[in-house]
Amino acid sequence: MITPIPSRRTVLKGAAALTLSGAAGTLFPAFGQAQGAVALTAAEGSRPELAGQGRLALFNGALPGPVLRVKKGSELALQVTNSLSESLALTFQGVRLSAAAAAAAAAPVAAGQSATLKLTPPDAGTFWYHASAPSLARRALAGALVVEEAGTAAYASDHVLFIQSFPPESGVPIFPVNGSISPTFQGPASGRSRLRLVNATPLFLRLRIRGPASYAIAVDGQPVAEPFELKEGRIQIAPGGRVDVAATLDDADATIIEIETSQDPIRLAVVTPVGPAGAAPAGPPAPLPANDLPADIPLKDAVRVELPIGEKRGAPAMLGSVKPGKAMVLTLANSLDAPVAVYIGGHPVRLLDSLDDGWKPWWHDTVPVPAKATVRVAFLARAAGTWPITGARGGDGEVVASATYQVAP
């Protein structure tokens, strides 16, 4: 069912409807906001209108879990209560931490027990948290983590779009955004809205933003040095990946975010322009403030290792060790007939060009590897410890690769 699209003509106009002048304030979605010390309770629940009659594991009885918000460099404390019948550990995907801090944040909480988990994210950006066990994560134990930049927000309209998927009895997938079907957001007429797109599905999503020009401003939580326009508003996001988009709005018609399929597109959400109209911004927006990531990755003496994807799995294999301050090049060799999303813990990575003569101008923590293809990535080792690498098959989320690497003197 497709709901009607509200437009500027069907909403209240002017300052009485919405104040969006300059950086006067940031609009956030109304669902599940949280900041500071946060209570997270994992328990059995249900959402039959979205996920059928089966039982789900939910945080705070909500789908998705609450949006966790914290300022860059500030501590986030979570009081986690596990009311499930099995142990629960959390993964904070893409958040850079020391090995000790990462282990403390991912400490398992036994069934029927509570614990306080703390982390201090060093990077501003869009991240997400989920149960570490794939079976629990697929049962909906997940939510967004927004680490806000210091100072005034760059965009007055700032929305998380947390995308999940459920295959109901009809066989047609349902894609709720923030737990709702095709929700409507608001943004400044003739202005720009920051859309934090989080792919919490096991699917490679081909998205299209129908409206004026949209620009990618961050990938997997890390700002891009030069925001770039999405050609015809299209972008693909791997399972677990995130893209922050600055979507330009006109002064009348709504902008539509949809999933492109081999048949009809599936509408995900709508952004309606409100407030006084004016001259629309032209050209790319200013870059977001950079996080503390290396400006260069020297590849000459890099440690080079390979992760085979699709072979029979046993215990996670140790791929190799690299010294702090040295580069590692990781070859991801996918022998499967399906694409795979590879999550690399510990360090954001750059996609390498085929001849080692450069890399793509953005960072990833979740790397898309096409079917029957090989992709190489590189990073500069900084955080000492042993870090996980996990490959999940697109479509069903099955873990098809599991390994670790070590950063040690």
C-alpha positions as CSV (number, residue, x, y, z in Angstrom):
1,M,0.0,0.0,0.0
2,I,1.3,3.4,-0.9
3,T,0.4,6.3,1.3
4,P,-0.3,9.7,-0.1
5,I,2.6,12.1,-0.3
6,P,2.1,15.3,1.7
7,S,3.5,18.4,0.0
8,R,4.2,21.9,1.0
9,R,0.7,22.8,-0.2
10,T,-0.8,20.4,2.4
11,V,1.1,21.5,5.5
12,L,1.2,24.6,7.6
13,K,3.4,27.3,6.1
14,G,5.7,29.8,7.7
15,A,7.4,30.2,11.0
16,A,4.4,28.9,12.9
17,A,4.8,25.5,11.2
18,L,8.5,25.2,11.7
19,T,11.4,27.4,12.5
20,L,14.3,26.5,10.2
21,S,16.2,29.8,9.9
22,G,20.0,29.5,9.8
23,A,21.2,27.0,12.4
24,A,18.4,27.8,14.9
25,G,17.8,24.2,15.9
26,T,18.1,20.7,14.7
27,L,15.0,18.7,13.9
28,F,15.2,15.1,15.0
29,P,12.7,12.2,14.5
30,A,10.3,11.7,17.3
31,F,11.0,8.1,17.9
32,G,13.3,6.7,20.6
33,Q,15.8,9.5,21.3
34,A,18.2,9.0,24.1
35,Q,21.4,10.7,25.4
36,G,23.7,10.2,28.4
37,A,22.9,7.3,30.7
38,V,20.5,5.1,28.8
39,A,18.5,2.1,29.9
40,L,18.4,-0.8,27.4
41,T,16.3,-3.8,28.1
42,A,16.3,-6.7,25.8
43,A,13.2,-8.9,26.0
44,E,10.9,-10.9,23.8
45,G,8.2,-9.0,22.0
46,S,6.2,-8.9,18.8
47,R,5.3,-6.6,15.9
48,P,2.8,-8.7,13.9
49,E,2.0,-5.9,11.5
50,L,5.6,-5.9,10.3
51,A,7.2,-9.2,11.2
52,G,4.4,-11.6,11.2
53,Q,3.3,-13.7,14.1
54,G,6.8,-14.8,15.2
55,R,8.4,-13.5,18.4
56,L,11.1,-10.8,18.2
57,A,13.9,-9.8,20.5
58,L,13.4,-6.0,21.1
59,F,15.2,-3.3,23.0
60,N,12.8,-1.4,25.3
61,G,9.9,-3.1,23.5
62,A,10.5,-0.9,20.5
63,L,11.4,-1.5,16.8
64,P,14.1,-0.4,16.3
65,G,15.9,0.2,19.6
66,P,16.3,3.8,20.8
67,V,18.5,6.2,19.0
68,L,21.6,6.7,21.2
69,R,23.0,10.2,20.9
70,V,26.2,11.5,22.4
71,K,28.6,14.3,21.6
72,K,32.0,13.5,20.1
73,G,34.5,12.6,22.8
74,S,31.8,12.3,25.5
75,E,31.0,9.1,27.4
76,L,27.9,7.1,26.7
77,A,26.8,4.9,29.5
78,L,24.3,2.1,28.9
79,Q,22.4,0.2,31.6
80,V,21.8,-3.1,29.8
81,T,19.2,-5.5,31.2
82,N,19.0,-8.9,29.5
83,S,15.6,-10.5,29.9
84,L,16.3,-13.0,27.2
85,S,17.0,-16.7,27.8
86,E,20.5,-16.4,26.4
87,S,23.6,-14.3,26.8
88,L,23.7,-10.9,25.1
89,A,26.7,-8.9,23.8
90,L,26.6,-5.8,21.8
91,T,28.6,-4.6,18.7
92,F,28.9,-0.9,18.1
93,Q,29.6,-1.0,14.4
94,G,32.2,1.4,13.1
95,V,33.0,3.0,16.5
96,R,36.8,3.2,16.9
97,L,37.9,2.2,20.4
98,S,41.0,0.9,22.1
99,A,41.1,-2.9,22.5
100,A,40.3,-2.6,26.2
101,A,37.5,-0.2,25.7
102,A,36.0,-2.3,22.9
103,A,36.2,-5.5,25.0
104,A,34.4,-3.6,27.9
105,A,31.7,-2.3,25.7
106,A,31.1,-5.7,24.2
107,A,31.2,-7.6,27.5
108,P,28.4,-10.3,27.5
109,V,25.5,-9.8,29.8
110,A,24.2,-13.1,31.1
111,A,20.5,-14.1,30.8
112,G,18.5,-12.4,33.6
113,Q,21.4,-10.1,34.5
114,S,22.1,-6.4,34.1
115,A,25.4,-4.5,33.5
116,T,26.6,-1.0,32.8
117,L,28.5,-0.7,29.5
118,K,30.5,2.5,28.7
119,L,32.1,3.8,25.6
120,T,33.5,7.2,24.5
121,P,33.3,7.5,20.7
122,P,36.2,9.5,19.3
123,D,34.6,10.2,15.9
124,A,31.5,12.2,15.0
125,G,29.2,10.3,12.6
126,T,26.4,7.8,12.0
127,F,27.0,4.4,13.6
128,W,24.7,1.6,14.9
129,Y,24.6,-1.0,17.6
130,H,23.2,-4.5,17.5
131,A,23.4,-7.8,19.2
132,S,26.7,-9.5,18.3
133,A,25.1,-12.9,17.7
134,P,23.7,-12.8,14.1
135,S,20.6,-14.7,15.1
136,L,19.7,-12.1,17.7
137,A,20.5,-9.2,15.5
138,R,18.2,-10.5,12.8
139,R,15.5,-10.7,15.4
140,A,15.5,-6.9,15.6
141,L,18.0,-6.2,18.5
142,A,19.4,-3.1,16.8
143,G,19.3,0.7,16.8
144,A,21.2,3.8,15.6
145,L,24.1,5.5,17.4
146,V,24.6,9.2,16.4
147,V,27.8,10.9,17.6
148,E,27.2,14.6,17.1
149,E,29.9,17.0,16.0
150,A,31.1,19.6,18.5
151,G,29.5,23.1,18.2
152,T,26.5,24.1,16.2
153,A,24.8,21.4,14.0
154,A,25.7,21.7,10.4
155,Y,22.1,21.1,9.3
156,A,18.9,22.4,10.9
157,S,17.0,19.4,9.6
158,D,18.7,16.1,10.6
159,H,17.0,12.7,10.4
160,V,18.0,9.1,11.1
161,L,16.4,6.7,8.6
162,F,17.0,3.2,10.2
163,I,16.0,0.7,7.5
164,Q,15.0,-2.8,8.5
165,S,13.4,-5.7,6.5
166,F,10.9,-8.4,7.3
167,P,9.6,-11.1,5.0
168,P,5.9,-11.4,6.0
169,E,3.5,-14.3,5.1
170,S,2.7,-12.7,1.8
171,G,6.3,-13.1,0.6
172,V,6.7,-9.5,-0.2
173,P,9.4,-7.9,1.9
174,I,8.4,-5.1,4.2
175,F,10.9,-2.3,4.8
176,P,10.0,-0.2,7.9
177,V,12.0,3.0,8.5
178,N,12.3,3.8,12.2
179,G,9.6,1.1,12.8
180,S,7.1,2.7,10.4
181,I,6.0,2.2,6.8
182,S,6.9,5.1,4.6
183,P,7.2,7.8,7.3
184,T,7.2,11.5,6.5
185,F,9.9,13.9,7.7
186,Q,10.2,17.6,7.4
187,G,13.0,19.7,6.0
188,P,13.6,23.4,5.1
189,A,11.9,24.6,1.9
190,S,14.6,25.6,-0.6
191,G,17.2,24.2,1.8
192,R,18.9,21.0,2.7
193,S,18.2,18.1,5.1
194,R,20.7,15.7,6.5
195,L,19.5,12.1,6.0
196,R,21.4,9.5,8.0
197,L,20.7,6.3,6.1
198,V,21.4,3.1,8.0
199,N,21.0,-0.3,6.3
200,A,20.1,-2.7,9.1
201,T,18.9,-5.3,6.6
202,P,20.8,-8.3,5.3
203,L,20.3,-7.0,1.7
204,F,22.3,-4.8,-0.6
205,L,20.0,-1.8,-1.1
206,R,19.8,0.2,-4.2
207,L,18.3,3.5,-3.1
208,R,17.2,6.5,-5.1
209,I,16.4,9.9,-3.7
210,R,13.8,11.6,-6.0
211,G,14.1,15.3,-5.8
212,P,16.7,18.1,-6.4
213,A,20.4,17.3,-6.1
214,S,21.6,15.1,-3.2
215,Y,25.2,14.9,-2.0
216,A,27.0,12.2,-0.1
217,I,28.6,13.8,2.9
218,A,29.7,10.8,5.0
219,V,30.2,7.0,4.4
220,D,30.2,4.5,7.2
221,G,30.3,7.3,9.8
222,Q,33.3,9.1,8.3
223,P,33.0,12.4,6.5
224,V,34.1,12.5,2.9
225,A,36.7,15.2,2.2
226,E,34.7,16.5,-0.8
227,P,30.9,15.9,-0.8
228,F,29.9,14.5,-4.2
229,E,26.6,14.5,-6.0
230,L,24.6,11.3,-6.3
231,K,24.1,10.6,-10.0
232,E,20.3,10.7,-10.5
233,G,20.0,10.5,-6.7
234,R,21.2,6.8,-6.7
235,I,23.3,5.1,-4.2
236,Q,23.9,1.5,-3.0
237,I,24.4,0.7,0.6
238,A,25.8,-2.7,1.8
239,P,24.2,-4.5,4.7
240,G,25.4,-2.8,7.9
241,G,26.6,0.2,5.9
242,R,25.6,3.9,6.4
243,V,25.6,6.9,4.1
244,D,24.9,10.5,5.2
245,V,23.2,12.5,2.5
246,A,22.6,16.2,2.2
247,A,19.3,16.2,0.3
248,T,18.3,19.5,-1.4
249,L,14.6,20.3,-1.1
250,D,12.6,22.5,-3.4
251,D,9.9,24.9,-2.1
252,A,6.8,22.8,-3.1
253,D,7.1,19.1,-3.7
254,A,8.2,16.3,-1.4
255,T,11.4,14.4,-1.9
256,I,10.9,10.6,-2.0
257,I,13.4,8.0,-0.8
258,E,12.8,4.6,-2.4
259,I,14.4,1.2,-3.0
260,E,14.9,0.3,-6.6
261,T,13.9,-3.2,-7.6
262,S,13.6,-5.2,-10.8
263,Q,9.9,-4.4,-10.6
264,D,8.2,-1.4,-9.0
265,P,10.2,0.8,-6.6
266,I,9.4,0.5,-2.8
267,R,8.9,3.8,-1.1
268,L,10.9,4.1,2.1
269,A,10.2,7.6,3.3
270,V,9.2,11.1,2.3
271,V,10.7,14.5,3.2
272,T,8.3,17.4,2.9
273,P,9.5,21.0,2.6
274,V,8.1,23.4,5.1
275,G,8.8,26.9,6.3
276,P,9.5,30.1,4.2
277,A,10.8,29.5,0.7
278,G,13.9,31.2,-0.6
279,A,16.9,30.7,-3.0
280,A,17.9,27.0,-3.1
281,P,21.6,26.3,-2.4
282,A,23.6,25.4,-5.4
283,G,26.7,23.2,-5.7
284,P,28.0,20.8,-3.1
285,P,27.7,21.6,0.6
286,A,30.7,22.3,2.8
287,P,32.4,19.2,4.1
288,L,31.7,18.0,7.6
289,P,34.5,18.4,10.2
290,A,37.1,15.7,9.7
291,N,37.8,13.0,12.3
292,D,41.3,12.0,13.3
293,L,42.1,9.6,10.5
294,P,45.5,9.3,8.7
295,A,46.0,11.5,5.7
296,D,48.2,8.9,4.0
297,I,48.6,5.1,3.9
298,P,52.1,4.1,2.9
299,L,51.7,0.8,0.9
300,K,55.3,0.1,0.0
301,D,56.1,-2.0,3.1
302,A,52.5,-3.0,3.9
303,V,51.7,-6.4,5.5
304,R,49.6,-8.2,2.9
305,V,47.0,-10.9,3.9
306,E,44.1,-12.5,2.2
307,L,40.6,-13.5,3.5
308,P,39.0,-16.3,1.4
309,I,35.2,-15.8,1.4
310,G,33.0,-18.8,1.0
311,E,35.2,-21.7,2.1
312,K,34.1,-24.0,4.9
313,R,34.3,-22.1,8.2
314,G,35.7,-23.3,11.4
315,A,37.2,-21.3,14.2
316,P,38.1,-17.7,13.1
317,A,41.5,-17.7,11.5
318,M,44.3,-15.3,12.5
319,L,45.2,-13.6,9.2
320,G,48.3,-11.9,10.3
321,S,49.9,-9.3,12.5
322,V,51.0,-5.7,11.8
323,K,52.9,-3.2,13.9
324,P,51.4,0.1,15.0
325,G,52.2,2.8,12.4
326,K,52.4,0.3,9.6
327,A,49.9,-0.4,6.8
328,M,48.0,-3.6,6.2
329,V,46.5,-4.6,2.8
330,L,43.7,-7.0,3.1
331,T,42.5,-9.0,0.0
332,L,38.9,-10.1,0.2
333,A,38.4,-12.9,-2.3
334,N,34.7,-13.9,-2.7
335,S,34.1,-17.3,-4.4
336,L,30.4,-17.2,-3.8
337,D,27.6,-16.4,-6.3
338,A,26.3,-13.8,-4.0
339,P,27.7,-10.4,-2.8
340,V,29.1,-10.3,0.7
341,A,29.4,-7.4,3.2
342,V,32.6,-7.6,5.1
343,Y,32.8,-5.8,8.5
344,I,36.3,-4.9,9.6
345,G,36.7,-4.1,13.3
346,G,39.3,-1.8,14.8
347,H,40.2,0.4,11.9
348,P,38.3,2.2,9.0
349,V,39.7,1.1,5.6
350,R,40.2,2.6,2.1
351,L,39.2,0.7,-1.0
352,L,42.3,0.3,-3.2
353,D,42.6,0.9,-6.9
354,S,43.7,-2.1,-9.0
355,L,47.3,-1.0,-9.4
356,D,48.0,0.1,-5.8
357,D,48.3,3.6,-7.2
358,G,45.6,5.1,-5.1
359,W,42.3,4.5,-3.2
360,K,38.8,5.7,-3.2
361,P,38.4,9.0,-1.4
362,W,36.3,7.8,1.5
363,W,36.5,5.3,4.4
364,H,34.6,2.1,5.1
365,D,34.1,-0.2,8.0
366,T,31.7,-2.4,6.0
367,V,33.1,-3.3,2.6
368,P,30.9,-4.5,-0.3
369,V,32.4,-7.4,-2.2
370,P,30.5,-8.4,-5.4
371,A,29.9,-12.1,-6.3
372,K,32.9,-13.9,-7.7
373,A,35.1,-10.8,-7.2
374,T,38.1,-9.7,-5.3
375,V,38.4,-6.4,-3.5
376,R,41.5,-5.0,-1.7
377,V,41.5,-2.6,1.2
378,A,44.1,-0.9,3.2
379,F,44.5,0.8,6.6
380,L,47.1,2.3,8.8
381,A,47.4,0.3,12.1
382,R,46.9,2.4,15.2
383,A,44.8,0.5,17.8
384,A,46.8,-2.3,19.3
385,G,44.8,-5.5,19.9
386,T,43.2,-8.4,18.1
387,W,40.3,-7.3,15.9
388,P,37.5,-9.3,14.1
389,I,36.6,-9.5,10.4
390,T,33.2,-10.9,9.5
391,G,31.7,-11.5,6.1
392,A,27.9,-11.7,5.8
393,R,26.2,-13.0,2.7
394,G,23.8,-10.6,1.0
395,G,20.2,-11.8,1.1
396,D,20.1,-13.9,4.2
397,G,22.9,-12.5,6.4
398,E,24.6,-15.9,6.8
399,V,28.2,-15.5,8.1
400,V,30.4,-16.8,5.3
401,A,33.8,-15.6,6.5
402,S,35.2,-15.1,10.0
403,A,38.8,-14.1,10.9
404,T,40.9,-11.8,13.1
405,Y,44.0,-9.7,12.6
406,Q,46.4,-8.4,15.2
407,V,48.1,-5.1,15.8
408,A,51.1,-5.6,18.1
409,P,54.6,-4.1,18.5
